[in-house]
Amino acid sequence: FGSSPSLGSARCLPHRPGPAPSPRTKPGSPARSRSQRSAQAATAAAAAAARAMTTQSKLGLGLCAGAGAAALLAVPCAVKVLRGRGCKADKTEYEFGGPVGAYITMWSLPGVIYFLYYACGKDFVVPGMDLRTLKDMKLPEVGDLFSGRAAAIFTGWFGFQVALERLLPGKVVEGVDLASAGGHGRLKYRMNGHLAFWTSLATLAAFGKKLSVLYDEFPALAGASILFSFGLSSYLYAASFAPGALLAKGGNSGNPIYDFFIGRELNPRIGSFDLKQFCELRPGLIGWTALNLGMAAKQYEKTGSISGSMALVTLLQGMYVWDSLYQEQAILSTMDITTDGFGYMLAFGDLAWVPFTYGLQARYLVDHDPALSPVTLACVAGFGLAGYAIFRASNSEKDQFRRDPAHPSVKHLKTLEVKNHQTGRSTHLLVSGWWGLARKINYTGDWLMAWMWSVATGCPGFGKGTIITYFYPIYFAVLLIHRAGRDDHFCSMKYKEGWQEYKKRVPYVFVPFLL
């Protein structure tokens, strides 16, 4: 060893960085060459294995997508053949691009849920607004999207919410008159959603840190909700052909794909159990809060604390869900209940889309908290609460006016009398107060809240953050504009020239004096 030339060189240069070359493996020696070749071979093998896994992932995902596409085509057509013989279709003005648009929407939206999960997950996140990095996003294995444990959690949660709706005490109220929809009388609804919300939270709190399983099983839970939504939609479409079913206007086009999507029956029920009203508020909406609590539990498990952003997002979104359940009766006069049929559009939206996309911010914060300053968090909270104040005050004013126009809180408001050409009766539209400022002023408050939930995750382009967590306010803007357009179309048909006069009195849609 002492006579080794390499070791002698090392002694002459005692401060040379790095270890001295081994005398047994001189540069260029056969042993060193074999070592290099082995390392290169290992690297090549790893790369080949990664390519093989990617190929397998693509193949598995492709088969799943193909199976889903086939099922969305085959099931509605089979039901129509078996159950819908001799049923007359109504003249229908298509929405959402007609049957083709409905089919593409049903097929693609589950993929959007998974895209949002993997585009800002634990191991990969789109930095800022650089969408070019999506090419580096790892594709999931099919086994990651489904699991028996997730299926058990989802079905158990759904059954738990059914039990709460059936067993908890609550007043029974009447919905709107079904005459305008072609029915008779008013349906009765059990109102115990607010109690169900707090009972659910108390039950979730009992699980404590174990709620972190919702983070671990997130993609598989989404898969369970998607499959359940499809199964429920299949049942709803088949049940809509029962004699005497009240069909939604626009849901009986005769095209099985479109009717399966848009919803054929207006108020499907099993006895007194109203499926649409239940799904609208209970499993998915309260489930959104449950998922957020699971994300907070996971962050605490990983870091030993809950960050300011996580606490703020969980509280603001929890308040939004609580408000919906506290004001449960108000949903009975909304378009979802009074006008839209119950099909894939609402079933998937209520059970899969809402909990697994609206809660995106909390899940992101588990692994990528931006550590916002207290001042920033205070500003986000202030604007979020301002949005909620606009949203709640405007909706409360409208709901109170509908229930009792002579109530002291609304009797001073100015109205415009118009004729409802569908019922032949006159009605009054608000042209002062909150609803004199803009025709959809409640949407403005709703949208402001949505922005604040995303700002709590950071600002892409101005520090930490990703544009992916801003999907909800961007999507929500498109949704609100579309819904405002639908409302405008239906109201123009219902009130005709009276609606045009109303639009002159209240010219702004969202933002007073601006939009």
C-alpha positions in Angstrom: 0.0 0.0 0.0 2.8 2.4 0.9 4.4 2.0 -2.5 1.2 2.6 -4.4 1.6 5.5 -6.8 -2.0 6.6 -6.2 -1.5 6.6 -2.5 1.7 8.5 -2.9 -0.1 11.1 -5.0 -2.6 11.5 -2.2 0.1 12.2 0.3 1.5 14.9 -1.9 -1.9 16.6 -2.0 -3.3 16.2 1.5 -6.1 18.8 0.9 -7.5 17.4 -2.3 -11.2 17.0 -1.8 -12.8 13.6 -1.9 -11.4 10.2 -1.0 -8.3 8.8 -2.6 -8.8 6.3 -5.4 -8.5 2.8 -4.2 -5.2 1.2 -5.2 -7.0 -2.0 -6.2 -9.2 -0.1 -8.7 -7.1 2.2 -10.8 -8.8 4.3 -13.4 -9.2 2.3 -16.5 -8.7 -1.0 -14.6 -10.9 -4.0 -15.5 -12.6 -4.0 -12.0 -13.5 -0.3 -12.3 -14.8 -0.8 -15.8 -17.0 -3.7 -14.6 -18.3 -1.5 -11.7 -19.2 1.3 -14.1 -20.9 -1.1 -16.5 -22.8 -2.6 -13.6 -24.0 0.8 -12.5 -25.0 1.7 -16.0 -26.8 -1.5 -16.4 -28.7 -1.0 -13.1 -29.7 2.6 -14.3 -30.8 1.2 -17.6 -32.8 -1.5 -15.9 -34.5 1.0 -13.6 -35.4 3.2 -16.5 -36.8 0.2 -18.4 -38.8 -0.8 -15.4 -40.2 2.8 -15.1 -41.1 2.8 -18.7 -42.8 -0.6 -18.3 -44.7 0.6 -15.3 -45.8 3.7 -17.2 -46.9 1.5 -20.1 -48.8 -0.7 -17.8 -50.4 2.3 -16.1 -51.5 3.7 -19.5 -52.9 0.3 -20.5 -54.8 -0.1 -17.3 -56.2 3.4 -17.3 -57.1 3.0 -21.0 -59.0 -0.1 -20.2 -60.8 1.6 -17.3 -61.7 4.6 -19.5 -62.9 2.2 -22.3 -65.0 0.2 -19.9 -66.5 3.4 -18.5 -67.3 4.7 -22.0 -69.0 1.5 -23.0 -71.0 1.4 -19.8 -72.2 5.0 -20.2 -73.5 4.0 -23.6 -74.8 0.5 -23.0 -76.7 1.0 -19.7 -79.0 3.9 -20.7 -79.7 2.3 -24.1 -80.5 -1.1 -22.5 -82.8 0.5 -19.9 -84.6 2.4 -22.6 -85.1 -0.8 -24.6 -86.3 -2.9 -21.6 -88.3 -0.2 -19.7 -89.1 2.5 -22.2 -91.1 0.8 -24.9 -94.1 2.8 -26.0 -93.1 5.9 -23.9 -93.7 9.1 -25.7 -91.0 11.8 -25.8 -91.5 15.5 -25.3 -90.2 18.2 -27.5 -86.9 19.2 -25.8 -84.5 22.0 -26.2 -81.1 20.4 -25.6 -78.6 21.8 -23.1 -74.9 20.9 -22.5 -74.3 20.2 -26.2 -77.1 17.7 -26.5 -76.5 13.9 -26.3 -72.9 14.2 -27.5 -72.1 16.9 -25.0 -73.8 14.9 -22.2 -71.9 11.8 -23.1 -68.5 13.5 -23.2 -69.3 15.3 -19.9 -70.2 12.0 -18.1 -67.1 10.3 -19.4 -64.6 13.0 -18.8 -65.5 14.4 -15.4 -64.2 11.5 -13.3 -60.9 12.0 -15.1 -60.9 15.6 -14.0 -61.2 14.6 -10.3 -58.2 12.3 -10.6 -56.2 14.9 -12.6 -56.7 17.5 -9.9 -55.5 14.9 -7.3 -52.3 13.9 -9.1 -51.5 17.4 -10.4 -51.0 18.7 -6.9 -50.3 15.6 -4.9 -47.7 14.6 -2.4 -44.9 13.7 -4.8 -45.7 16.1 -7.7 -47.3 19.5 -8.0 -47.5 22.0 -10.8 -45.3 24.9 -9.7 -47.0 28.3 -10.0 -48.7 28.5 -13.4 -46.2 26.4 -15.4 -48.5 23.8 -16.9 -45.7 22.5 -19.1 -44.5 20.4 -16.1 -47.6 18.3 -16.4 -45.6 16.1 -18.7 -43.6 14.9 -15.6 -46.7 14.0 -13.7 -46.7 10.3 -12.7 -49.7 8.3 -13.9 -51.5 6.3 -11.2 -51.9 2.5 -11.1 -55.4 1.3 -11.5 -55.1 -0.4 -8.1 -54.7 3.1 -6.5 -58.1 4.2 -7.7 -60.1 1.4 -6.0 -59.9 -0.4 -2.7 -62.2 -2.5 -0.5 -61.6 -0.3 2.5 -62.5 2.8 0.6 -65.7 1.2 -0.7 -66.6 0.2 2.9 -66.0 3.7 4.1 -68.1 5.3 1.4 -71.1 2.9 1.7 -70.9 3.1 5.5 -71.0 6.9 5.3 -73.9 6.9 2.9 -75.9 4.5 5.0 -75.1 6.5 8.2 -76.5 9.7 6.5 -79.6 7.8 5.5 -80.1 6.6 9.0 -79.7 10.2 10.4 -82.3 11.5 7.9 -84.8 8.8 8.8 -84.3 8.7 12.6 -83.4 12.2 13.8 -86.3 14.4 14.8 -87.2 17.3 12.5 -90.1 19.2 11.3 -92.0 18.2 8.1 -92.6 21.0 5.6 -94.2 21.4 2.2 -92.2 22.1 -1.0 -93.4 24.3 -3.8 -96.6 23.8 -5.8 -96.0 21.2 -8.5 -98.5 22.7 -10.8 -96.0 24.6 -12.9 -94.1 21.3 -13.4 -97.2 19.4 -14.5 -97.9 17.8 -11.1 -100.5 18.3 -8.4 -100.1 19.6 -4.8 -97.0 19.9 -2.7 -94.5 17.2 -1.6 -93.6 16.9 2.1 -89.9 17.0 3.2 -88.3 16.1 6.5 -86.0 18.9 7.7 -83.3 17.6 10.1 -80.2 18.4 8.1 -78.8 20.8 10.7 -79.0 18.2 13.4 -77.5 15.6 11.1 -74.6 18.0 10.4 -73.7 18.3 14.1 -74.3 14.6 14.8 -72.0 13.8 12.0 -69.3 16.1 13.3 -69.6 14.6 16.8 -69.2 11.2 15.3 -66.2 12.2 13.2 -64.5 13.8 16.3 -64.8 10.5 18.1 -62.4 8.9 15.5 -59.7 11.5 16.2 -56.4 10.9 14.5 -57.9 7.8 12.7 -59.6 10.3 10.3 -56.2 10.5 8.5 -57.3 7.4 6.6 -59.4 9.7 4.5 -56.2 11.2 3.2 -54.6 7.8 2.6 -57.7 6.5 0.7 -58.6 9.7 -1.1 -58.3 8.5 -4.7 -60.0 5.2 -3.9 -62.8 7.0 -2.0 -63.3 9.1 -5.1 -63.4 5.9 -7.2 -66.1 4.5 -4.9 -68.2 7.7 -5.1 -67.9 7.6 -8.9 -69.1 4.0 -9.2 -71.9 4.6 -6.7 -73.0 7.7 -8.6 -73.2 5.7 -11.8 -75.2 2.9 -10.1 -77.6 5.4 -8.6 -78.1 7.1 -11.9 -78.8 3.8 -13.6 -81.5 3.0 -10.9 -83.0 6.5 -11.3 -83.3 6.3 -15.0 -84.9 2.8 -14.8 -87.3 3.9 -12.1 -88.4 7.0 -14.1 -90.3 4.7 -16.5 -92.7 3.6 -13.7 -96.3 4.6 -14.4 -97.3 7.9 -12.9 -93.8 9.3 -12.5 -93.7 13.1 -12.8 -91.1 13.9 -15.4 -88.9 17.0 -15.4 -89.4 19.4 -18.3 -86.4 18.8 -20.5 -85.7 15.3 -19.2 -87.9 13.3 -21.5 -86.3 13.9 -24.9 -86.4 10.3 -25.9 -82.7 10.1 -26.2 -81.4 7.7 -23.6 -77.9 9.2 -23.2 -79.2 12.7 -22.7 -82.1 11.8 -20.4 -79.8 9.5 -18.3 -77.5 12.5 -17.8 -80.0 15.4 -17.3 -82.4 13.4 -15.2 -85.8 12.2 -16.3 -87.9 12.1 -13.1 -88.4 15.3 -11.2 -88.7 14.0 -7.6 -87.8 10.3 -7.4 -88.8 8.8 -4.0 -88.7 5.5 -2.1 -91.8 5.9 0.0 -91.4 9.3 1.7 -87.6 9.3 1.2 -86.8 11.9 -1.4 -83.6 10.9 -3.1 -82.8 14.2 -4.8 -83.3 16.4 -1.8 -81.3 14.0 0.4 -78.3 13.7 -2.0 -78.3 17.4 -2.6 -77.2 18.2 1.0 -76.3 15.2 3.1 -73.7 12.6 1.9 -71.6 14.7 -0.4 -71.9 18.1 1.3 -71.3 16.9 4.8 -68.8 14.5 3.3 -66.8 17.5 2.1 -66.4 18.6 5.7 -65.5 15.1 6.7 -62.7 15.0 4.1 -61.4 18.3 5.3 -61.2 17.1 8.9 -59.4 14.0 7.6 -56.8 16.2 5.9 -56.3 18.3 9.0 -55.8 15.0 11.0 -53.2 13.9 8.5 -51.3 17.2 8.7 -51.3 16.9 12.5 -50.0 13.4 12.2 -47.2 14.5 10.0 -46.1 17.7 11.6 -47.6 17.7 15.1 -49.6 20.8 14.4 -52.3 22.3 12.2 -51.2 25.3 10.1 -53.0 28.6 9.9 -54.0 28.0 6.3 -55.4 24.5 7.1 -57.4 25.9 10.0 -58.7 28.8 8.0 -59.8 26.7 5.0 -61.4 24.1 7.2 -63.3 26.7 9.1 -64.4 28.8 6.1 -65.6 25.8 4.1 -67.1 24.2 7.2 -69.1 27.4 7.8 -70.3 27.3 4.2 -71.5 23.7 4.6 -73.1 24.5 8.0 -75.0 27.4 6.4 -76.4 25.1 3.7 -77.7 22.7 6.3 -78.9 25.4 8.7 -80.9 27.0 5.8 -82.0 23.5 4.5 -85.6 24.6 3.8 -84.4 27.2 1.4 -83.2 24.5 -1.1 -86.8 23.5 -1.7 -87.3 26.6 -3.9 -84.1 26.3 -5.9 -83.8 25.2 -9.5 -82.3 21.9 -8.6 -85.4 20.8 -6.7 -88.2 22.6 -8.6 -86.9 22.2 -12.2 -84.1 19.8 -12.8 -84.6 16.0 -13.0 -82.5 13.7 -10.9 -80.0 11.9 -13.1 -76.3 11.6 -13.5 -75.7 15.3 -13.6 -76.9 15.9 -10.1 -76.0 12.5 -8.6 -72.4 12.7 -9.7 -72.2 16.3 -8.8 -73.6 15.8 -5.3 -71.8 12.6 -4.4 -68.4 12.8 -6.2 -67.7 16.2 -7.7 -68.5 18.4 -4.7 -66.6 16.6 -2.0 -63.6 15.5 -4.1 -63.0 18.8 -6.0 -64.3 21.5 -3.6 -62.0 20.2 -0.9 -58.9 20.3 -3.0 -57.3 23.1 -1.0 -57.3 21.2 2.3 -55.7 18.1 0.7 -53.0 20.2 -1.0 -52.1 21.9 2.4 -51.3 18.5 3.9 -48.0 18.4 1.9 -47.5 21.9 0.6 -48.4 24.4 3.2 -47.3 28.0 2.2 -46.7 29.2 5.8 -48.7 32.4 5.2 -48.1 35.3 7.6 -50.7 36.2 10.3 -51.5 39.4 8.4 -52.1 37.6 5.1 -54.3 35.0 6.9 -56.3 37.8 8.5 -56.9 39.5 5.2 -58.0 36.2 3.6 -60.4 35.6 6.5 -61.8 39.1 6.2 -62.6 38.8 2.5 -63.9 35.3 3.0 -66.3 36.5 5.7 -67.4 39.5 3.6 -68.3 37.1 0.8 -70.3 35.0 3.2 -72.1 38.1 4.5 -73.2 39.1 0.9 -74.1 35.5 0.1 -76.2 34.9 3.3 -77.8 38.4 3.5 -79.0 38.3 -0.1 -80.3 34.7 0.1 -82.1 35.4 3.4 -83.8 38.4 1.9 -85.0 36.4 -1.1 -86.2 33.4 1.0 -88.0 35.6 3.5 -89.8 37.4 0.7 -90.9 34.2 -0.9 -92.3 32.8 2.4 -93.9 36.0 3.6 -93.8 39.2 1.6 -95.5 41.1 4.4 -92.7 40.3 6.9 -91.3 43.5 8.5 -87.8 42.8 7.2 -88.9 42.8 3.5 -92.3 44.6 3.3 -90.6 47.9 2.4 -88.8 46.4 -0.7 -90.0 47.5 -4.1 -91.3 44.9 -6.5 -92.3 44.5 -10.1 -95.5 42.7 -10.8 -95.3 40.3 -13.8 -97.4 37.5 -15.2 -96.3 33.9 -15.0 -97.4 32.5 -18.4 -97.0 28.9 -17.2 -99.5 29.2 -14.4 -101.5 32.2 -15.5 -101.0 33.9 -12.2 -99.2 37.1 -11.3 -96.1 37.3 -9.2 -93.7 39.9 -7.9 -90.0 40.2 -8.5 -87.7 42.2 -6.2 -86.2 45.3 -7.7 -84.7 46.9 -4.5 -82.6 45.8 -1.6 -79.9 43.3 -2.4 -81.8 42.1 -5.5 -82.0 45.6 -6.8 -78.2 45.8 -6.9 -77.8 42.8 -9.2 -79.9 39.9 -10.4 -77.4 37.3 -9.1 -75.8 39.2 -6.2 -75.7 36.0 -4.1 -73.4 34.4 -6.7 -71.0 37.3 -6.3 -70.6 36.6 -2.5 -70.3 32.9 -3.3 -67.5 33.5 -5.8 -65.6 35.8 -3.4 -65.6 33.0 -0.8 -64.3 30.6 -3.4 -61.3 32.8 -4.2 -60.4 33.2 -0.6 -60.3 29.4 -0.1 -57.7 29.2 -2.9 -55.7 32.2 -1.8 -55.1 30.4 1.5 -52.9 27.9 -0.4 -50.6 30.6 -1.7 -50.5 32.8 -4.8 -48.9 31.2 -7.9 -46.6 33.6 -9.6 -46.0 35.6 -6.4 -44.5 33.0 -4.1 -45.5 29.6 -3.1 -48.6 28.1 -4.7 -50.0 26.3 -7.7 -52.7 27.3 -10.2 -54.3 23.8 -9.7 -55.7 24.8 -6.3 -57.5 27.7 -8.1 -59.5 25.3 -10.2 -62.6 25.7 -8.0 -63.1 29.5 -8.4 -62.3 29.3 -12.1 -64.7 26.4 -12.6 -67.2 28.1 -10.4 -67.2 31.2 -12.5 -68.0 29.2 -15.6 -70.8 27.3 -13.6 -72.3 30.5 -12.3 -72.3 32.2 -15.7 -73.9 29.1 -17.2 -76.5 28.9 -14.5 -77.3 32.6 -14.8 -77.8 32.1 -18.5 -80.2 29.1 -17.8 -82.1 31.1 -15.3 -82.4 34.0 -17.8 -83.7 31.7 -20.5 -86.3 30.0 -18.2 -87.5 33.3 -16.8 -87.8 34.8 -20.2 -90.1 31.9 -21.2 -92.0 32.1 -17.9 -92.5 35.9 -17.7 -91.9 36.9 -21.3 -92.2 40.7 -21.7 -92.3 41.1 -17.9 -88.8 39.7 -17.7 -87.5 42.2 -20.2 -88.9 45.0 -18.1 -87.3 43.5 -15.0 -83.9 43.4 -16.7 -84.3 47.1 -17.4 -85.0 47.8 -13.8 -82.1 45.6 -12.6 -79.5 45.8 -15.4 -76.5 44.3 -13.6 -76.1 40.5 -13.3 -73.2 40.0 -10.8 -71.4 43.1 -9.8 -73.4 46.4 -9.3 -72.4 49.2 -11.7 -69.8 46.9 -13.3 -71.0 43.6 -14.6 
